[in-house]
């Protein structure tokens, strides 16, 4: 038996509150490859859409995890994104440090790691700009 709220949370988008099947947000709980493919034709359009998609994903993850990334202070916040960097480095070290080739093959889910690292850095900047 569910409490109703949990059932609502599972069926509704955390951004627009619509039923997930009616939602038009670009973000899904697990990112689909086309989230960034729709990013536009020009450099600035692609950057803007990547930033918007990242912000939406951060809203969702913020609702799920809160401020856990900074819970233990700046040193531990650094450790959070250092671990992402370590994963990226471990993957590309097997490919002569060719991050572009690793990205193309999505070796070791490197795309997710790069996106997560970028988002952690966005969180740090947002936190410090408050």
MMTF fields as JSON, N, C-alpha, C and O atoms, coordinates in Angstrom:
{
  "mmtfVersion": "1.0.0",
  "mmtfProducer": "UNKNOWN",
  "numBonds": 519,
  "numAtoms": 520,
  "numGroups": 130,
  "numChains": 1,
  "numModels": 1,
  "chainsPerModel": [1],
  "groupsPerChain": [130],
  "chainIdList": ["A"],
  "bondAtomList": [4, 2, 8, 6, 12, 10, 16, 14, 20, 18, 24, 22, 28, 26, 32, 30, 36, 34, 40, 38, 44, 42, 48, 46, 52, 50, 56, 54, 60, 58, 64, 62, 68, 66, 72, 70, 76, 74, 80, 78, 84, 82, 88, 86, 92, 90, 96, 94, 100, 98, 104, 102, 108, 106, 112, 110, 116, 114, 120, 118, 124, 122, 128, 126, 132, 130, 136, 134, 140, 138, 144, 142, 148, 146, 152, 150, 156, 154, 160, 158, 164, 162, 168, 166, 172, 170, 176, 174, 180, 178, 184, 182, 188, 186, 192, 190, 196, 194, 200, 198, 204, 202, 208, 206, 212, 210, 216, 214, 220, 218, 224, 222, 228, 226, 232, 230, 236, 234, 240, 238, 244, 242, 248, 246, 252, 250, 256, 254, 260, 258, 264, 262, 268, 266, 272, 270, 276, 274, 280, 278, 284, 282, 288, 286, 292, 290, 296, 294, 300, 298, 304, 302, 308, 306, 312, 310, 316, 314, 320, 318, 324, 322, 328, 326, 332, 330, 336, 334, 340, 338, 344, 342, 348, 346, 352, 350, 356, 354, 360, 358, 364, 362, 368, 366, 372, 370, 376, 374, 380, 378, 384, 382, 388, 386, 392, 390, 396, 394, 400, 398, 404, 402, 408, 406, 412, 410, 416, 414, 420, 418, 424, 422, 428, 426, 432, 430, 436, 434, 440, 438, 444, 442, 448, 446, 452, 450, 456, 454, 460, 458, 464, 462, 468, 466, 472, 470, 476, 474, 480, 478, 484, 482, 488, 486, 492, 490, 496, 494, 500, 498, 504, 502, 508, 506, 512, 510, 516, 514],
  "bondOrderList": [1, 1, 1, 1, 1, 1, 1, 1, 1, 1, 1, 1, 1, 1, 1, 1, 1, 1, 1, 1, 1, 1, 1, 1, 1, 1, 1, 1, 1, 1, 1, 1, 1, 1, 1, 1, 1, 1, 1, 1, 1, 1, 1, 1, 1, 1, 1, 1, 1, 1, 1, 1, 1, 1, 1, 1, 1, 1, 1, 1, 1, 1, 1, 1, 1, 1, 1, 1, 1, 1, 1, 1, 1, 1, 1, 1, 1, 1, 1, 1, 1, 1, 1, 1, 1, 1, 1, 1, 1, 1, 1, 1, 1, 1, 1, 1, 1, 1, 1, 1, 1, 1, 1, 1, 1, 1, 1, 1, 1, 1, 1, 1, 1, 1, 1, 1, 1, 1, 1, 1, 1, 1, 1, 1, 1, 1, 1, 1, 1],
  "groupList": [{"groupName": "UNK", "atomNameList": ["N", "CA", "C", "O"], "elementList": ["N", "C", "C", "O"], "formalChargeList": [0, 0, 0, 0], "bondAtomList": [1, 0, 2, 1, 3, 2], "bondOrderList": [1, 1, 2], "singleLetterCode": "X", "chemCompType": "L-PEPTIDE LINKING"}],
  "groupTypeList": [0, 0, 0, 0, 0, 0, 0, 0, 0, 0, 0, 0, 0, 0, 0, 0, 0, 0, 0, 0, 0, 0, 0, 0, 0, 0, 0, 0, 0, 0, 0, 0, 0, 0, 0, 0, 0, 0, 0, 0, 0, 0, 0, 0, 0, 0, 0, 0, 0, 0, 0, 0, 0, 0, 0, 0, 0, 0, 0, 0, 0, 0, 0, 0, 0, 0, 0, 0, 0, 0, 0, 0, 0, 0, 0, 0, 0, 0, 0, 0, 0, 0, 0, 0, 0, 0, 0, 0, 0, 0, 0, 0, 0, 0, 0, 0, 0, 0, 0, 0, 0, 0, 0, 0, 0, 0, 0, 0, 0, 0, 0, 0, 0, 0, 0, 0, 0, 0, 0, 0, 0, 0, 0, 0, 0, 0, 0, 0, 0, 0],
  "groupIdList": [1, 2, 3, 4, 5, 6, 7, 8, 9, 10, 11, 12, 13, 14, 15, 16, 17, 18, 19, 20, 21, 22, 23, 24, 25, 26, 27, 28, 29, 30, 31, 32, 33, 34, 35, 36, 37, 38, 39, 40, 41, 42, 43, 44, 45, 46, 47, 48, 49, 50, 51, 52, 53, 54, 55, 56, 57, 58, 59, 60, 61, 62, 63, 64, 65, 66, 67, 68, 69, 70, 71, 72, 73, 74, 75, 76, 77, 78, 79, 80, 81, 82, 83, 84, 85, 86, 87, 88, 89, 90, 91, 92, 93, 94, 95, 96, 97, 98, 99, 100, 101, 102, 103, 104, 105, 106, 107, 108, 109, 110, 111, 112, 113, 114, 115, 116, 117, 118, 119, 120, 121, 122, 123, 124, 125, 126, 127, 128, 129, 130],
  "secStructList": [7, 7, 7, 1, 2, 2, 2, 2, 2, 2, 2, 5, 7, 6, 6, 6, 7, 1, 5, 4, 4, 4, 7, 7, 7, 1, 7, 7, 1, 1, 7, 7, 6, 2, 2, 2, 2, 6, 1, 7, 1, 1, 2, 2, 2, 2, 2, 2, 2, 2, 2, 2, 2, 2, 2, 2, 2, 2, 2, 2, 2, 2, 2, 2, 2, 6, 6, 4, 4, 4, 6, 6, 7, 2, 2, 2, 2, 2, 2, 2, 2, 2, 2, 2, 2, 2, 2, 2, 2, 2, 2, 2, 2, 6, 6, 6, 6, 7, 2, 2, 2, 2, 2, 2, 2, 6, 4, 4, 4, 2, 2, 2, 2, 2, 2, 2, 2, 2, 2, 2, 2, 2, 2, 2, 2, 2, 2, 2, 6, 7],
  "xCoordList": [0.85, 0.0, 0.893, 1.827, 0.61, 1.382, 0.656, -0.543, 1.4, 0.796, 0.149, -0.316, 0.106, -0.48, 0.545, 0.638, 1.327, 2.342, 3.434, 3.846, 3.909, 4.947, 4.454, 5.198, 3.181, 2.593, 2.535, 2.849, 2.134, 2.086, 3.476, 3.642, 4.482, 5.855, 6.36, 7.081, 5.997, 6.477, 5.798, 6.382, 4.597, 3.842, 3.936, 3.545, 4.44, 4.469, 5.896, 6.813, 6.056, 7.347, 7.652, 6.778, 8.865, 9.192, 9.352, 9.411, 9.423, 9.574, 8.241, 8.011, 7.358, 6.111, 4.882, 3.785, 5.043, 3.966, 2.922, 1.891, 3.178, 2.259, 2.534, 3.607, 1.551, 1.806, 2.968, 3.05, 3.858, 5.059, 4.756, 5.495, 3.673, 3.369, 2.904, 2.896, 2.515, 2.09, 3.15, 2.955, 4.247, 5.301, 6.084, 6.363, 6.434, 7.252, 8.626, 9.37, 8.956, 10.281, 11.35, 11.107, 12.528, 13.588, 14.318, 15.16, 14.018, 14.782, 13.991, 12.805, 14.656, 14.078, 14.949, 16.116, 14.435, 15.266, 16.591, 17.636, 16.554, 17.779, 17.889, 17.011, 18.93, 19.062, 19.012, 19.62, 18.294, 18.308, 19.326, 19.549, 19.944, 20.974, 20.485, 21.281, 19.185, 18.691, 18.474, 18.156, 18.634, 18.487, 19.424, 19.035, 20.635, 21.613, 21.644, 22.136, 21.131, 21.118, 20.203, 20.403, 19.206, 18.279, 18.836, 18.078, 20.112, 20.69, 20.83, 21.289, 20.47, 20.514, 21.689, 22.518, 21.745, 22.743, 23.974, 25.066, 23.824, 24.966, 25.619, 25.019, 26.843, 27.617, 26.848, 26.713, 26.345, 25.663, 24.348, 23.99, 23.618, 22.389, 22.693, 21.987, 23.737, 24.095, 24.486, 24.064, 25.296, 25.689, 24.483, 24.361, 23.601, 22.412, 21.562, 21.113, 21.339, 20.483, 21.129, 20.439, 22.431, 23.134, 22.983, 22.704, 23.167, 23.02, 21.613, 21.435, 20.612, 19.222, 18.929, 18.317, 19.371, 19.149, 19.851, 19.289, 21.085, 21.805, 21.056, 20.936, 20.554, 19.826, 18.584, 18.283, 17.862, 16.676, 17.049, 16.36, 18.135, 18.592, 19.009, 18.732, 19.67, 20.061, 18.841, 18.884, 17.763, 16.532, 15.998, 15.647, 15.938, 15.447, 16.337, 15.849, 17.655, 18.573, 18.555, 18.73, 18.345, 18.238, 17.039, 17.114, 15.93, 14.748, 14.986, 14.444, 15.794, 16.078, 17.128, 16.968, 18.205, 19.368, 19.616, 20.452, 18.923, 19.162, 20.556, 21.078, 21.145, 22.487, 23.572, 24.57, 23.377, 24.322, 25.744, 26.702, 25.9, 27.231, 28.074, 29.303, 27.426, 28.184, 27.968, 28.379, 27.337, 26.94, 28.13, 27.986, 29.286, 30.449, 31.519, 32.683, 31.111, 32.02, 32.758, 32.59, 33.585, 34.277, 35.259, 35.393, 35.949, 36.917, 36.241, 36.726, 35.125, 34.396, 33.674, 33.504, 33.248, 32.649, 33.695, 33.386, 34.918, 35.994, 36.176, 36.367, 36.12, 36.295, 35.21, 35.461, 34.007, 32.905, 33.246, 33.11, 33.693, 33.987, 35.365, 35.626, 36.245, 37.54, 37.321, 38.014, 36.36, 36.047, 35.546, 35.886, 34.74, 34.28, 35.474, 35.58, 36.367, 37.57, 38.394, 38.881, 38.548, 39.316, 38.702, 39.429, 37.376, 36.715, 37.004, 37.319, 36.896, 37.167, 38.613, 38.888, 39.531, 40.949, 41.226, 41.992, 40.617, 40.815, 40.357, 41.018, 39.24, 38.723, 39.633, 40.026, 39.972, 40.753, 42.203, 42.865, 42.704, 44.09, 44.268, 45.377, 43.184, 43.255, 43.16, 43.291, 42.93, 42.746, 43.71, 43.364, 44.918, 45.934, 45.403, 45.762, 44.555, 43.968, 43.158, 43.057, 42.589, 41.761, 40.308, 39.542, 39.946, 38.609, 37.547, 36.411, 37.908, 36.939, 36.574, 35.406, 37.552, 37.3, 36.496, 35.591, 36.832, 36.092, 34.633, 33.719, 34.422, 33.07, 32.282, 31.136, 32.909, 32.206, 31.722, 30.622, 32.538, 32.144, 31.411, 30.991, 31.254, 30.67, 31.293, 30.604, 32.614, 33.368, 33.147, 33.313, 32.776, 32.578, 31.576, 31.66, 30.631, 29.637, 30.3, 29.87, 31.35, 32.114, 31.252, 31.482, 30.272, 29.401, 28.697, 28.635, 28.172, 27.508, 28.485, 28.135, 29.713, 30.71, 31.074, 31.189, 31.256, 31.594, 30.443, 30.658, 29.228, 28.064, 27.91, 27.612, 28.108, 28.011, 29.072, 28.782, 30.301, 31.371, 31.015, 31.17, 30.538, 30.153, 29.073, 29.111, 28.112, 27.029, 27.523, 27.071, 28.439, 29.01, 29.702, 29.575, 30.43, 31.115, 30.105, 30.338, 28.995, 27.928, 27.371, 27.097, 27.202, 26.7, 27.647, 27.205, 28.947, 29.93, 29.81, 29.759, 29.765, 29.673, 28.377, 28.389, 27.258, 25.983, 26.022, 25.548, 26.589, 26.691, 27.517, 27.143, 28.617, 29.502, 28.966, 29.384, 28.06, 27.497, 26.255, 25.69, 25.829, 24.636, 24.861, 23.963],
  "yCoordList": [-1.183, 0.0, 1.243, 1.338, 2.181, 3.409, 4.506, 4.413, 5.55, 6.642, 7.691, 8.716, 7.471, 8.434, 9.421, 9.631, 10.041, 11.004, 10.315, 10.828, 9.167, 8.441, 8.053, 8.134, 7.628, 7.271, 8.497, 8.405, 9.654, 10.898, 11.257, 11.608, 11.174, 11.525, 10.669, 11.162, 9.406, 8.495, 8.753, 8.471, 9.274, 9.447, 10.843, 11.045, 11.813, 13.201, 13.704, 13.322, 14.564, 15.201, 16.179, 16.96, 16.164, 17.086, 18.533, 19.439, 18.768, 20.132, 20.801, 21.943, 20.085, 20.715, 20.164, 20.696, 19.109, 18.472, 17.779, 17.339, 17.676, 16.936, 15.446, 15.043, 14.636, 13.208, 12.988, 13.64, 12.085, 11.896, 11.612, 12.057, 10.873, 10.576, 11.808, 11.796, 12.875, 14.12, 15.213, 16.31, 14.923, 15.905, 16.171, 15.253, 17.433, 17.793, 18.318, 18.844, 18.179, 18.597, 17.75, 16.591, 18.329, 17.59, 16.635, 15.864, 16.666, 15.883, 14.665, 14.758, 13.544, 12.326, 11.91, 12.302, 11.126, 10.706, 10.079, 10.355, 9.25, 8.743, 9.435, 9.274, 10.189, 10.989, 10.127, 9.059, 10.596, 9.925, 10.641, 11.84, 9.931, 10.536, 11.751, 12.638, 11.816, 12.918, 14.21, 15.232, 14.203, 15.431, 16.498, 17.66, 16.125, 17.082, 17.153, 18.134, 16.137, 16.139, 17.234, 17.715, 17.63, 18.674, 20.065, 21.034, 20.177, 21.411, 22.553, 23.625, 22.393, 23.516, 23.459, 22.551, 24.449, 24.445, 25.281, 24.958, 26.332, 27.203, 26.885, 26.278, 27.308, 27.108, 27.63, 26.927, 28.859, 29.464, 28.742, 28.596, 28.286, 27.529, 26.227, 25.848, 25.546, 24.276, 24.519, 23.779, 25.557, 25.856, 26.219, 25.752, 27.048, 27.44, 26.229, 26.09, 25.363, 24.206, 23.18, 22.524, 23.037, 22.164, 22.729, 21.988, 24.039, 24.674, 24.544, 24.273, 24.732, 24.604, 23.166, 22.928, 22.204, 20.792, 20.457, 19.762, 20.95, 20.706, 21.294, 20.649, 22.508, 23.146, 22.334, 22.163, 21.832, 21.027, 19.725, 19.288, 19.119, 17.887, 18.168, 17.367, 19.3, 19.661, 19.891, 19.579, 20.427, 20.602, 19.237, 19.033, 18.311, 16.965, 16.302, 15.768, 16.338, 15.687, 16.388, 15.741, 17.7, 18.428, 17.967, 17.871, 17.683, 17.182, 15.778, 15.409, 15.0, 13.634, 13.571, 12.837, 14.343, 14.205, 15.404, 15.32, 16.505, 17.696, 18.257, 18.172, 18.821, 19.418, 18.461, 18.89, 17.181, 16.186, 16.401, 16.028, 16.993, 17.194, 18.161, 18.109, 19.041, 20.026, 19.861, 20.711, 18.791, 18.563, 18.628, 19.111, 18.152, 18.076, 19.124, 18.959, 20.206, 21.311, 21.249, 20.326, 22.271, 22.449, 21.354, 20.994, 20.819, 19.748, 18.5, 17.87, 18.15, 16.975, 17.259, 16.355, 18.497, 18.857, 18.664, 18.149, 19.077, 18.858, 17.369, 16.961, 16.565, 15.119, 14.513, 13.555, 15.07, 14.558, 14.698, 13.743, 15.894, 16.011, 15.485, 15.204, 15.345, 14.695, 13.227, 12.689, 12.59, 11.191, 11.085, 10.136, 12.051, 12.047, 12.195, 11.49, 13.119, 13.312, 12.027, 11.631, 11.383, 10.125, 9.066, 8.338, 8.973, 8.01, 8.347, 7.465, 9.629, 10.058, 9.749, 9.204, 10.102, 9.849, 8.357, 7.957, 7.55, 6.103, 5.569, 4.714, 6.069, 5.626, 6.073, 5.259, 7.359, 7.859, 7.387, 7.371, 7.005, 6.523, 5.239, 4.925, 4.499, 3.272, 3.567, 2.666, 4.832, 5.229, 6.347, 7.23, 6.307, 7.34, 8.745, 9.713, 8.838, 10.098, 10.819, 12.046, 10.073, 10.658, 10.71, 9.766, 11.819, 11.969, 11.997, 11.58, 12.487, 12.543, 11.134, 10.848, 10.279, 8.894, 8.156, 7.383, 8.398, 7.773, 8.242, 7.447, 9.526, 10.081, 9.424, 9.015, 9.329, 8.758, 7.337, 6.966, 6.542, 5.176, 5.043, 3.948, 6.155, 6.178, 5.085, 4.338, 5.022, 4.026, 4.256, 5.371, 3.202, 3.295, 4.346, 4.877, 4.652, 5.701, 7.049, 7.797, 7.348, 8.588, 9.824, 10.848, 9.747, 10.916, 11.31, 12.491, 10.329, 10.621, 11.229, 12.162, 10.706, 11.237, 12.679, 13.512, 12.978, 14.348, 15.291, 16.392, 14.853, 15.698, 15.897, 17.003, 14.844, 14.973, 15.915, 16.739, 15.806, 16.705, 18.157, 19.034, 18.407, 19.773, 20.291, 21.449, 19.44, 19.875, 20.137, 21.086, 19.316, 19.579, 20.935, 21.69, 21.247, 22.536, 23.681, 24.753, 23.459, 24.465, 24.679, 25.811, 23.587, 23.707, 24.52, 25.342, 24.293, 25.052, 26.533, 27.365, 26.87, 28.288, 28.896, 30.004, 28.194, 28.726, 28.947, 29.969, 27.981, 28.088, 29.322, 30.058, 29.531, 30.638, 32.001, 33.029, 32.031, 33.283, 33.732, 34.788, 32.922, 33.294, 34.548, 35.002],
  "zCoordList": [0.0, 0.0, 0.0, 0.796, -0.881, -0.925, -0.174, 0.089, 0.168, 0.912, 0.005, 0.503, -1.276, -2.194, -2.708, -3.917, -1.812, -2.22, -3.023, -4.064, -2.563, -3.286, -4.676, -5.653, -4.757, -6.043, -6.942, -8.129, -6.391, -7.16, -7.657, -8.825, -6.783, -7.153, -8.301, -9.169, -8.319, -9.343, -10.688, -11.734, -10.676, -11.911, -12.495, -13.645, -11.744, -12.201, -12.393, -11.667, -13.384, -13.642, -12.514, -12.14, -11.958, -10.869, -11.333, -10.501, -12.645, -13.145, -13.44, -13.042, -14.142, -14.576, -13.864, -14.037, -13.065, -12.317, -13.188, -12.68, -14.498, -15.359, -15.204, -14.756, -15.58, -15.656, -16.609, -17.651, -16.265, -17.07, -18.53, -19.409, -18.809, -20.209, -20.985, -22.216, -20.274, -20.92, -20.837, -21.36, -20.197, -19.962, -21.245, -22.016, -21.463, -22.617, -22.198, -23.026, -20.933, -20.464, -21.156, -21.492, -21.366, -22.06, -21.142, -21.601, -19.864, -18.909, -18.457, -18.141, -18.433, -17.881, -16.712, -16.667, -15.751, -14.629, -15.079, -14.489, -16.104, -16.705, -18.05, -18.898, -18.257, -19.459, -20.71, -20.769, -21.687, -22.976, -23.854, -23.683, -24.786, -25.623, -26.396, -26.704, -26.721, -27.529, -26.748, -27.355, -25.433, -24.651, -25.191, -25.315, -25.508, -25.995, -27.516, -28.073, -28.197, -29.657, -30.195, -31.31, -29.416, -29.841, -29.582, -29.539, -29.413, -28.891, -29.894, -29.5, -31.14, -32.072, -33.012, -32.954, -33.882, -34.95, -34.646, -35.114, -33.882, -33.653, -32.316, -31.428, -32.21, -30.981, -29.772, -28.771, -29.861, -28.714, -28.415, -27.246, -29.438, -29.199, -28.479, -27.545, -28.912, -28.261, -26.804, -25.915, -26.559, -25.177, -24.31, -23.177, -24.846, -24.085, -23.744, -22.606, -24.701, -24.463, -23.545, -22.764, -23.631, -22.686, -21.274, -20.332, -21.13, -19.817, -19.265, -18.077, -20.111, -19.679, -19.263, -18.222, -20.084, -19.738, -18.427, -17.581, -18.255, -16.999, -15.816, -14.774, -15.965, -14.868, -14.504, -13.322, -15.508, -15.233, -14.526, -13.604, -14.964, -14.318, -12.876, -11.982, -12.646, -11.282, -10.391, -9.201, -10.941, -10.16, -9.739, -8.577, -10.678, -10.37, -9.329, -8.332, -9.567, -8.632, -7.275, -6.242, -7.269, -6.012, -5.196, -3.971, -5.879, -5.183, -4.639, -3.597, -5.346, -4.91, -3.808, -2.834, -3.963, -3.079, -2.173, -1.273, -2.38, -1.573, -1.822, -2.934, -0.801, -0.896, -0.409, 0.17, -0.641, -0.121, -0.638, 0.039, -1.82, -2.395, -1.557, -1.608, -0.785, 0.006, 1.509, 2.299, 1.889, 3.279, 4.245, 5.368, 3.822, 4.719, 4.416, 4.782, 3.742, 3.514, 2.185, 1.389, 1.98, 0.708, 0.357, -0.812, 1.352, 1.079, 0.548, -0.392, 1.152, 0.68, -0.632, -1.45, -0.844, -2.134, -3.236, -4.311, -2.962, -3.932, -4.194, -5.339, -3.156, -3.314, -4.195, -4.927, -4.126, -4.951, -6.425, -7.19, -6.83, -8.254, -8.614, -9.784, -7.646, -7.921, -8.293, -9.156, -7.641, -7.99, -9.425, -10.13, -9.863, -11.262, -12.202, -13.205, -11.864, -12.692, -12.73, -13.789, -11.587, -11.533, -12.444, -13.119, -12.471, -13.364, -14.823, -15.622, -15.161, -16.539, -16.911, -17.98, -16.019, -16.29, -16.448, -17.324, -15.618, -15.708, -17.067, -17.656, -17.556, -18.846, -19.984, -20.819, -20.023, -21.163, -21.131, -22.168, -19.971, -19.904, -20.708, -21.142, -20.907, -21.709, -23.2, -24.028, -23.535, -24.938, -25.318, -26.102, -24.762, -25.018, -24.714, -25.384, -23.708, -23.232, -24.307, -24.289, -25.23, -26.288, -25.808, -26.007, -25.18, -24.608, -25.704, -25.478, -26.888, -27.976, -28.455, -28.719, -28.563, -28.976, -27.898, -28.212, -26.637, -25.545, -25.558, -25.338, -25.815, -25.885, -27.022, -26.839, -28.188, -29.346, -29.075, -29.485, -28.387, -28.07, -26.756, -26.382, -26.05, -24.7, -23.832, -23.137, -23.902, -23.153, -21.658, -21.163, -20.949, -19.501, -19.079, -17.972, -19.947, -19.673, -19.396, -18.517, -20.156, -19.952, -20.159, -19.517, -21.038, -21.26, -19.967, -19.624, -19.255, -17.973, -16.978, -16.255, -16.934, -15.994, -16.323, -15.423, -17.605, -18.014, -17.684, -17.178, -17.972, -17.667, -16.163, -15.711, -15.391, -13.934, -13.391, -12.524, -13.89, -13.441, -13.754, -12.905, -14.971, -15.352, -14.411, -13.995, -14.075, -13.187, -11.768, -11.128, -11.265, -9.935, -9.926, -8.962, -10.989, -11.057, -11.133, -10.574, -11.816, -11.831, -10.429, -10.032, -9.677, -8.306, -7.435, -6.632, -7.59, -6.805, -7.132, -6.226, -8.409, -8.785, -8.276, -7.74, -8.432, -7.957, -6.453, -5.958, -5.722, -4.266, -3.863, -2.95, -4.542, -4.178, -4.637, -4.104, -5.601, -6.097, -5.327, -5.614, -4.342, -3.563, -2.781, -2.073]
}
